[in-house]
Amino acid sequence: MAPLHIPGVENLALITGPFILGYMWSYCLYGVLIVQVYVYAERFGHDRATLKILVWTLFFLETVFTVFMTIAAWNTFGSHWGDTEAILVLDWSWTPLPPLSSFMGGMAQTFYAWRIYCLTRSFWLPVIIELVMLMQLTATFVFTIRYFSGDRRVLNLFNFSDEITIWLAGSAACDLIITLSLVVLLYRRKPDSAGPHAAFRSTADLINKLIRVNMETGMITSFGAITELALFLSTHQYNIHLILFLMLGKLYSNTLMATLNYRDPIRQSGPDIVLQSAFWADGDTNFHGSFGNQRSLDVRCTTETDDIALQEFSTADDEGSPPQSRGEEIWRKKPGLAIVE
């Protein structure tokens, strides 16, 4: 049987194949998201209400996205099977997908901007992040209104390259700003674990883990947006870029949930350690961990002081004797994280 030939289409596989791959991988990411939301609900049921609202709103929007994506898949490969127009035109079920994807990315970016504010107590960097986020969100809504109110052929997507470029480039720029900001902020708060400050090696290791997870999650979403933009601009006659489009919103959701759920492994990162990063702590919450019989670690968010105070406490050799505090301040840095050992 000869393969189907559509006039004006050179490679049909690069038209239909990306739809199939995008649908399948998006479903896989949705399954991962379900597991992550379940883990979050089981382990962090006592989180503040605003954080739980964020998580469940994000999960609801992802579910809505997946429902409309399923309708689109059925219309293309089910009810309109054999209709060549069905694979060349994006039907009505695609209309909410771009704004939903962009809005979910914006929710994740707003969350990280808020955490940056918690670390710095400064508005200028979160404001820049929010302005870039609003720019790409606006471009997405403009594209959606203009494209879906006219000719919805896939090949016409390139006529809206300006809006799509602003959308994807803005999203990638926002992710890079967030990633670099968090890495720099955490690195500046990392205590020196060498020489006379070797006692703070566990604290430095903790912050190194936070730096690594922020780099990993930030680079995943940045890479996804940049790759989708590059594929759109270089292969706009095909649908390859739609693979990443169908996955991008779920990449944001999964990286945000992975970051939230990573708090639990941090608390269990060593023997006799019950520790949570100050990056995730609310201002009125302290987290303690024990190191043998002689030392304790207290990591807390501070809002009242501009210093990072590090103090050492030692216990007397005789059992039952009260601890003697040396109260030695080691160094001072910027606000946001207080480490007391």
C-alpha positions as CSV (number, residue, x, y, z in Angstrom):
1,M,0.0,0.0,0.0
2,A,1.5,3.3,-1.0
3,P,1.9,5.9,1.7
4,L,-0.5,8.8,1.8
5,H,0.5,11.9,-0.1
6,I,-0.8,15.3,0.6
7,P,-0.2,18.1,-1.9
8,G,2.2,20.7,-0.5
9,V,3.5,18.3,2.3
10,E,7.0,16.9,1.7
11,N,7.3,14.7,4.8
12,L,4.0,13.6,6.3
13,A,5.8,11.9,9.2
14,L,7.1,15.2,10.5
15,I,3.6,16.6,10.4
16,T,1.8,13.7,12.3
17,G,4.7,12.2,14.2
18,P,5.3,15.2,16.5
19,F,1.6,15.2,17.5
20,I,1.9,11.5,18.6
21,L,5.1,12.0,20.5
22,G,3.9,15.2,22.2
23,Y,0.7,13.5,23.3
24,M,2.5,10.4,24.7
25,W,5.2,12.3,26.5
26,S,2.8,14.8,27.9
27,Y,0.7,12.0,29.3
28,C,3.9,10.6,30.9
29,L,4.6,13.9,32.6
30,Y,1.0,14.1,33.8
31,G,1.4,10.7,35.4
32,V,4.6,11.9,37.1
33,L,2.8,15.0,38.3
34,I,0.0,12.9,39.9
35,V,2.6,11.0,41.9
36,Q,4.4,14.2,42.9
37,V,1.1,15.8,44.1
38,Y,0.3,12.7,46.0
39,V,3.7,12.7,47.7
40,Y,3.2,16.4,48.5
41,A,-0.3,15.8,50.0
42,E,1.1,13.0,52.2
43,R,4.2,14.7,53.5
44,F,3.4,18.3,53.5
45,G,-0.2,18.5,54.6
46,H,0.6,21.2,57.1
47,D,2.1,23.7,54.6
48,R,0.7,27.2,54.7
49,A,-2.6,27.6,52.9
50,T,-1.3,29.8,50.0
51,L,1.2,27.1,49.1
52,K,-1.4,24.4,49.0
53,I,-3.7,26.6,46.9
54,L,-0.8,27.0,44.5
55,V,-0.2,23.3,44.2
56,W,-3.8,22.3,43.8
57,T,-4.6,25.2,41.3
58,L,-1.6,24.1,39.2
59,F,-2.7,20.5,39.3
60,F,-6.3,21.5,38.3
61,L,-5.0,23.6,35.4
62,E,-2.8,20.7,34.2
63,T,-5.8,18.4,34.3
64,V,-7.8,20.9,32.2
65,F,-4.9,21.1,29.8
66,T,-4.7,17.3,29.5
67,V,-8.5,17.0,28.9
68,F,-8.4,19.5,26.0
69,M,-5.2,17.9,24.7
70,T,-7.0,14.5,24.7
71,I,-10.0,16.0,22.8
72,A,-7.5,17.3,20.2
73,A,-5.9,13.9,19.9
74,W,-9.2,12.2,19.5
75,N,-10.4,14.7,16.9
76,T,-7.2,14.3,14.8
77,F,-6.6,10.5,15.0
78,G,-10.1,9.3,16.0
79,S,-13.2,11.0,14.7
80,H,-11.4,12.6,11.7
81,W,-9.2,9.7,10.8
82,G,-8.4,9.8,7.1
83,D,-9.3,13.5,6.8
84,T,-6.1,15.2,5.6
85,E,-7.4,18.6,6.8
86,A,-7.5,17.3,10.4
87,I,-3.7,17.0,10.5
88,L,-3.1,20.4,8.9
89,V,-5.5,22.5,11.0
90,L,-5.5,23.0,14.7
91,D,-9.2,22.7,15.7
92,W,-11.1,24.4,18.5
93,S,-9.7,22.1,21.2
94,W,-6.3,23.7,20.8
95,T,-7.5,27.2,21.7
96,P,-7.0,27.1,25.5
97,L,-3.7,25.2,25.3
98,P,-1.3,28.1,24.7
99,P,-2.7,30.4,27.4
100,L,-2.9,27.5,29.9
101,S,0.7,26.5,29.2
102,S,2.0,30.1,29.6
103,F,-0.2,30.8,32.7
104,M,1.1,27.6,34.5
105,G,4.7,28.6,33.6
106,G,3.9,32.1,35.0
107,M,2.6,30.6,38.3
108,A,5.8,28.7,38.8
109,Q,7.9,31.7,38.0
110,T,5.9,33.9,40.4
111,F,6.5,31.3,43.1
112,Y,10.3,31.5,42.6
113,A,10.1,35.3,42.5
114,W,8.4,35.2,45.9
115,R,11.1,32.9,47.3
116,I,13.8,35.3,46.0
117,Y,12.0,38.1,47.9
118,C,12.0,35.9,51.0
119,L,15.8,35.6,50.7
120,T,16.7,39.2,49.9
121,R,13.8,41.3,51.3
122,S,14.3,43.3,48.2
123,F,11.7,44.0,45.5
124,W,13.7,45.0,42.5
125,L,14.7,41.5,41.3
126,P,11.2,39.9,41.9
127,V,9.7,42.9,40.0
128,I,12.0,42.3,37.0
129,I,11.0,38.6,37.0
130,E,7.3,39.5,37.2
131,L,7.6,42.0,34.4
132,V,9.2,39.5,32.1
133,M,6.6,36.9,33.1
134,L,3.8,39.3,32.3
135,M,5.4,40.2,29.0
136,Q,5.5,36.6,27.8
137,L,2.0,35.9,29.2
138,T,0.6,38.9,27.3
139,A,2.3,37.8,24.1
140,T,0.7,34.3,24.5
141,F,-2.8,35.7,24.9
142,V,-2.3,38.1,21.9
143,F,-1.1,35.1,19.8
144,T,-4.1,33.0,20.9
145,I,-6.7,35.6,20.0
146,R,-5.2,36.5,16.6
147,Y,-4.4,33.0,15.5
148,F,-7.5,31.1,16.5
149,S,-9.8,33.8,15.2
150,G,-8.4,33.4,11.7
151,D,-7.0,30.6,9.6
152,R,-5.9,27.9,12.0
153,R,-3.6,26.0,9.6
154,V,-0.4,24.8,11.2
155,L,1.7,26.4,8.5
156,N,0.2,29.8,9.4
157,L,1.8,29.6,12.9
158,F,4.9,31.2,11.4
159,N,2.9,34.4,10.5
160,F,2.8,34.9,14.3
161,S,6.5,34.4,14.9
162,D,6.9,37.7,16.7
163,E,4.4,36.8,19.4
164,I,5.6,33.2,19.8
165,T,9.3,34.5,20.0
166,I,8.4,36.9,22.8
167,W,6.5,34.2,24.5
168,L,9.2,31.5,24.5
169,A,12.2,33.8,24.7
170,G,10.6,35.7,27.6
171,S,9.8,32.4,29.4
172,A,13.4,31.2,28.9
173,A,14.9,34.6,30.1
174,C,12.7,34.5,33.2
175,D,13.9,31.0,34.0
176,L,17.5,31.9,33.6
177,I,17.2,35.0,35.8
178,I,15.5,32.9,38.5
179,T,18.1,30.2,38.3
180,L,21.1,32.5,38.4
181,S,19.6,34.6,41.1
182,L,18.9,31.6,43.4
183,V,22.3,30.1,42.8
184,V,24.1,33.4,43.5
185,L,22.0,34.1,46.6
186,L,22.5,30.6,48.1
187,Y,26.2,30.6,47.2
188,R,26.8,33.9,49.0
189,R,25.2,32.4,52.1
190,K,27.3,29.3,52.1
191,P,29.6,29.2,55.1
192,D,33.3,28.4,54.6
193,S,33.7,24.7,55.5
194,A,37.5,24.8,55.4
195,G,40.0,25.7,58.0
196,P,38.7,27.1,61.3
197,H,35.1,26.8,60.0
198,A,35.2,23.1,59.3
199,A,32.4,22.7,61.8
200,F,30.0,24.1,59.3
201,R,30.7,21.5,56.6
202,S,27.3,20.0,57.0
203,T,25.6,23.4,56.5
204,A,27.7,24.0,53.4
205,D,26.8,20.6,52.0
206,L,23.1,21.4,52.6
207,I,23.4,24.7,50.7
208,N,25.3,22.9,47.9
209,K,22.4,20.5,47.5
210,L,20.0,23.5,47.2
211,I,22.2,25.1,44.6
212,R,22.3,21.9,42.6
213,V,18.5,21.3,42.7
214,N,17.8,24.9,41.7
215,M,20.3,24.7,38.8
216,E,18.8,21.4,37.6
217,T,15.1,22.5,37.8
218,G,15.8,25.9,36.3
219,M,17.8,24.6,33.4
220,I,15.2,22.0,32.5
221,T,12.5,24.6,31.9
222,S,15.0,27.0,30.2
223,F,16.2,24.3,27.9
224,G,12.6,23.3,27.0
225,A,11.6,26.9,26.1
226,I,14.8,27.6,24.1
227,T,14.7,24.3,22.3
228,E,11.0,24.8,21.3
229,L,11.8,28.3,20.0
230,A,14.8,27.1,18.0
231,L,12.7,24.3,16.5
232,F,9.9,26.6,15.7
233,L,12.1,29.2,13.9
234,S,14.2,26.6,12.1
235,T,11.6,23.9,11.1
236,H,8.4,25.9,11.0
237,Q,7.1,23.9,8.0
238,Y,6.9,20.9,10.2
239,N,5.4,20.2,13.7
240,I,8.5,19.2,15.6
241,H,8.2,22.2,17.9
242,L,4.8,21.0,19.0
243,I,6.4,18.1,20.9
244,L,7.9,20.5,23.4
245,F,4.9,22.8,23.4
246,L,2.7,19.9,24.7
247,M,5.3,19.2,27.4
248,L,6.4,22.7,28.5
249,G,3.6,23.4,31.0
250,K,4.1,20.0,32.6
251,L,7.8,20.6,32.8
252,Y,7.1,23.8,34.9
253,S,4.6,21.9,37.1
254,N,6.9,18.9,37.7
255,T,10.0,21.0,38.4
256,L,8.0,23.1,40.9
257,M,6.6,20.0,42.6
258,A,10.0,18.3,42.6
259,T,11.5,21.4,44.3
260,L,8.8,21.4,47.0
261,N,9.0,17.6,47.6
262,Y,12.8,17.8,47.8
263,R,12.4,19.4,51.2
264,D,11.8,15.9,52.7
265,P,15.1,14.3,51.5
266,I,16.9,17.3,52.8
267,R,15.5,16.6,56.3
268,Q,16.7,13.0,56.0
269,S,20.1,13.8,54.4
270,G,22.3,12.2,57.1
271,P,22.3,10.1,60.2
272,D,20.5,11.7,63.1
273,I,19.7,14.8,61.0
274,V,16.3,16.3,60.9
275,L,16.9,19.4,58.8
276,Q,15.0,21.6,56.5
277,S,16.5,24.4,54.3
278,A,15.9,27.9,55.5
279,F,15.1,28.6,51.8
280,W,11.8,26.9,52.3
281,A,11.1,27.9,55.9
282,D,8.6,30.5,56.8
283,G,9.8,33.4,58.9
284,D,8.5,32.0,62.1
285,T,9.7,28.4,61.6
286,N,12.9,26.8,62.9
287,F,14.4,23.5,62.0
288,H,16.9,21.6,64.1
289,G,19.2,18.7,63.6
290,S,21.6,16.8,65.8
291,F,25.2,15.8,65.1
292,G,26.1,13.2,67.7
293,N,25.9,14.2,71.4
294,Q,27.8,17.4,71.3
295,R,26.4,19.7,68.5
296,S,23.2,21.0,67.1
297,L,22.4,22.9,64.0
298,D,19.7,25.6,63.8
299,V,18.8,26.9,60.4
300,R,16.2,29.7,60.2
301,C,14.9,32.5,58.0
302,T,15.5,35.9,59.5
303,T,13.6,39.1,58.8
304,E,14.7,41.3,61.7
305,T,18.4,41.5,61.1
306,D,20.8,42.1,58.2
307,D,23.3,39.6,59.5
308,I,24.0,35.9,59.3
309,A,25.0,35.0,62.8
310,L,26.9,31.8,63.4
311,Q,27.4,30.8,67.0
312,E,28.9,27.7,68.5
313,F,27.5,25.9,71.6
314,S,29.3,23.2,73.4
315,T,28.1,20.8,76.2
316,A,30.0,20.0,79.3
317,D,31.8,16.8,79.5
318,D,30.0,15.7,82.7
319,E,26.6,14.3,82.1
320,G,23.8,16.5,83.4
321,S,25.9,19.7,83.3
322,P,24.3,22.6,81.6
323,P,25.6,23.6,78.2
324,Q,28.1,26.4,78.0
325,S,27.6,28.9,75.2
326,R,30.7,30.5,73.7
327,G,28.4,32.8,71.7
328,E,31.1,33.5,69.2
329,E,29.9,35.3,66.1
330,I,32.0,34.1,63.1
331,W,31.0,36.4,60.3
332,R,28.2,38.6,59.0
333,K,26.5,38.5,55.6
334,K,23.3,39.6,53.9
335,P,19.8,38.9,55.3
336,G,17.6,35.9,54.6
337,L,19.4,33.0,56.2
338,A,20.7,32.5,59.8
339,I,22.8,29.5,60.6
340,V,23.6,28.8,64.3
341,E,25.7,25.9,65.3
